Amino acid sequence: MKQFYAILVLFMCVAFNTLNAQPRYVENFELFPQDWTTFSDGSFVGNNDVTWTYKRARKSEVIDGTKGINLKNNYGEVKSSTLGNGLKSLSFVAKPVDTNSTADRTIIVRILDGAGVTKVTKNYTYVYDASHNEVQFTIDDINLTGDCVIWIMNTSATSADAEISISDLVYVDNSTPTYMANFFVTVDGVAIGDASLVLNGFTYFPNDFGVIKVIGLITDNYAYTVSAPGCYDSQGSITIVGEDINEGVELQAIPTAANELSTELSKANVFVKGRTITVDVKEQVTGHVYVYSVSGNLIAHRQLHSNSIDIPLSESGLYIVRVVSVNNFQQIDKVVIR
């Protein structure tokens, strides 16, 4: 009988540990030892006792001053040591460094097996935007077993000083079933691409299609908060039960009385001249102008410091224009580029 109870207790402990396993790991490069001024090669032990080897890299100063690794153009890179338990998915946040380069940033992510053979390759482009917004890139279909290595490279052109910062790298192994939540954020029914999501104390950003993806969720309840410029925060919760989910979040614009709008934005006049969107205000005001595609992808962002601003676009289509003052008064218009 004692042997039976001992086996039962052992089984319960194993089951408990399995159910509470956390197959989701985060590397924010806070332990990266290099300074902000000099690019170098080397290695360091990061979170979860993973050793990261880097080339042409330095400390990032653009994400929050302590996190991130800055990869120089022409194959600045960072590579993990061997990870056990396979690899199901990963995501990371990218942000261009404020150099003189206006070139797009190109990033290659490779997943290697234990023998060093490339099993997955993904190519990403961070389309240059003067606002330097964070963009989250996600690979949700890796699904490899056994030993794996993560390898991220900045392959931007050698002729441009196109540096990129990488942080908040999340990777999920195959030790426990996990699921993904896709958040679609709208304002007045229009998808937006500059929202951010906080879930379990971790901040997520939209991908280049305006969708916020959260990977590595186990069966549980999760509270979240979604924020965006010119809008009230929205709080909610999701429940993960054995499958991926899609969550729509409708943000409420901060209301603006007619006289306040007249004072802050003087009723911004938004119109099209050829392939250029022009925003005119009667009085000089400080704020921001955001241009989105109908799918919510952030196409352009400009700071508003004067009475008028022009935003040239290269492609025809329907666009959403949001004008937001520093006091969070806003105006939303739809325009067509023919």
N, C-alpha and C positions, 0 to 999 in steps of 0.2 A: 504493500500500500504506500509506504514512504517513497518507494521508487516511482510509483505512478504519479504522486503529487509532485515529485521533483521534475519529472518529465513534463507535467502539465504546466508548472511554473516556468520552466525553460521555454516551452512553446509559446506561452503568453508573452514572455519578455521579447522573444524574437518577433512575434506578430506585432507587438506594440512598437518596437523599434522600426519595423518595416513600414507600418502605417504612418509613423511620424518622421520617416526619412525625408530629408530635404534635398532633392536632386538638383536644386537650382543654386548656382554659385555666381558670385559677383566679384569682378575685378575692376576697381576704380583707379588703380595706379597711384594711390596715395603713398605707397611705400617705394615708389620709383625714386632713386636717390639723386638723379642728375639735376643740375640747377637749370635756371630759365634761360641762360645766355649762351651756352655752348652745346653744340651737337656732338654726340660721341657714340661709341659702341660699348656694349657690356652686357651684364645680366644682373638680376636681383630676384629675391624671393618675395613674391607678392602675397595676396590673400590666399587662404586655403593651402598654404605651403607649396604653391605652384611657382616654379622658376620661369622667369620671362627673360628671353634673350632679345636685345634690341640693337639696331644699327641706325645711324644718322637720326638720333632722337634726343630730345631734351624735355625738361619739365614743361607742362602746359600752363599758360597763365590766363587762358581765355574762358575756361569752363567755370571754375569757382576759385581759382587761385591755389588750390591744394590738390585737386584731382586732375587726372588726365595725363596722357603722354603725347607730345608733339612730334609728329613724323615729318621729316623734311621731304620735299619733292625728290624725284629720281631715286625711288626705292628706299626711303626710310621705312623701317619695318619693326614689328614686334612679334615674337613667336613664343608660344607656351612650351613647357616641358610636356612629357607624355601624360595624358589624362586617361585614367581607367574608366570602366563602366560605360564606354561608348559615348556618343554625342547625339542628342536628339535635335537640338535647336540652339541658336544663339542670337543675341542682338547687341548693338552697341550704339553709342551716341557720337556723332561726328560734328565738328564745328571748325570752320576755317580760321586760321590765325590772321590777325589784322596786319598783314604786310601790304606792300604796294601792289601785289598781284591781284588782278581781277579775273584770273583764269579759273575755270571750273576745276574742281579737285576730283581726281579719279582714284578709286580705292579697289584693291583686289583682296578678297578673302579666300584663303585656301584651307581646307581641312585635310590633313594627312593621316594615314593609318600608322600603326606602330612601326612599319618598315620604311616610313618616309615617303610612301607613294601617295600622290594627290588623289583624293577621292571626290572632293567637292570643290568647285571653283565658282565664285560669284564676283561679278564686276559691278561696281557702283559708281555713280557720278553725283557729286555734290555740285549742283548748278549754282554758280556764284551769285550771291545776293548781298547787297551792301549792309543788310541788317545782321548778317552772320548768325542767323537763327540755328539752334541745335536741330539736327535731323537724326532720327533713329532709323537704323537699318536692321532688318530682321531676316534671318534664314530659318524658316520654320519646317524645313523638310530634309534635314541632314540624315537622321535616322541610321547612324552607323553603330556597330557593336565593336567591342574590343578597344584596344588602345587608339587614341586620337591625339592630334596636335593642331592647335589653332595658329594660323599665320596671317597677319594683316599687313598690307603694304600700301604705301602712298606712291602710286605710279604716275603722278602728275608730271607734266612736261618739264624737261630739264631747263628750258629757257625761261621759265616763270618761277618766281619764288613762292610756289603754291604749297604752303605748309598746311597740315591738317591736324587737329587735335582729336584724340580718341579717348573716350571714358565710358564709365558705366557699362562695361562689358558683362553681359549676363549669358551664361552657358548652362545648358540643361543636359544631364546624362540620362541613361536609360535604366537606372536602378529602380525607379518607381514610376508608375504611369502619371503623366502630367498632361496639362491641357492649356489652351491658349484663349485669351479674351481679346476680341477686337472692339475698340471703342470708336464710334462714329459721332463726331461732335458737330452740332449745327447751331446757328443763331437765326431765328425767324425762318427756320426750315432750310437755310442755306448752309452747306458744309463749309467749315473753316479749317485752315491748316496751321494756325498759330496757337492752338490750345496746348495745355500741359496737364498731365494726370499724375496724381499722387496716390499710390496704393501700397499699403503696408510700409509706409515711410520711404518709399522709393519713387523717384520722379521719372516719368516716361514722356516722350515727345512724339509728335506725328512722324510717320515716314514720308517719303516724297510723294505719296498719294493722299496725304492728309489723314491717314488712319493711325490710331495709336494701338500698337500691339503689345500685349503683355504675355510673355511665355513662362513656362515652368510652374504653372499653378496646379496644386494638388486639390483633391476634393475638400472643399471648405467654403466658408463665407468670407468675403473680402469687402471692406469698406473703401471708398475712394472719394477723391475730391478733384473736380475738373475746373481749370481756370483758363481765362482768355482775356486779352486786353479789351476794355470797354464793357465787360460783362460781370454779372454777379457770379461768384463761385457756385458750383452745383455739387452737392454731396449725395451719394447713393451707395448701394451695395450690390454685389453680384454673388451668386451661389454656383460653384462648380460641382457638378455631379456627373462625372464620367464622360464628358464631351466638351469640345470647344464651344464657345458662345460668342454672340454678337450683341453688343450693348449700345443702344442709341442714347445720346445725352443732348438734350436741348437746353442751351444756355439762354438766360434772359439778359437782354441788353440793359445797361443802366439807363433808366428813363431820363429823358431830357425834356423839360417844359419848353414851350415855343420861345419864350423870351430868353431862356438859358441858351438854347441852340443859337438864337440870333446873336447873343453876346459872345459865345465861345467859337462858333464856326461861321457865323453870319450866313447860315444856310449855304453850305458849300455847293458850288455849281460844278457838276461832273459831266463832262461831255467828251466826244471823240472827234479828233481831227486826223483823217487818214488812218494810220495805224498807231496813233498816239492818244493816250488818255490824258486829259487835262483836268486838273482840280483847281478851281478858283475860289477864293474866299474874299469877302469885302474888307476884312481887317486882318492884319498880320496876326497869325496864331501859331503856337508851337504844338506839334502833334505828329501823327503818323498816318500814312496812307498805305493800305494793304490791297493788293489785287489778287483775286483767286480765280481759278478755273471753276466751272460748274461742279466739278467733282470734289472741290475743296482744297486742291493743291495750291499752295502759296506760290504765285508766279513772280510777284515783285513786292518790295517794301521800300518806301522812301520816307525819310524824315521831312516834316513840313515845318519850314522856318520862315516862310514868306507868304505873300498873297496868292502865289500861283506855283504849280509844279507840273511838269510834263513827264509822263511815263511811257516810253516807246515800247511797243510789243511787236513780235515778229510773226505771230500767227493769228489768223482770223478766228472768230468764235465769240461765245457769250462769256462775259467776265463779271465778277462781283467786286465792287469797290467799297472798301470800308475806310472812312475818314474818322480818326479817333484823336480827340484833343488830349492834352496832358492831364486834364481833369476828368478824363474818361467819358466826356460827351461824345457821341458818335452818330454817324449818318451812313446808311447803306444804300448803294445804288447798283443797278444792273446796266451794263453797256454792251454794245455789240461792235466788234471789229470786223469789218467786211473785207 
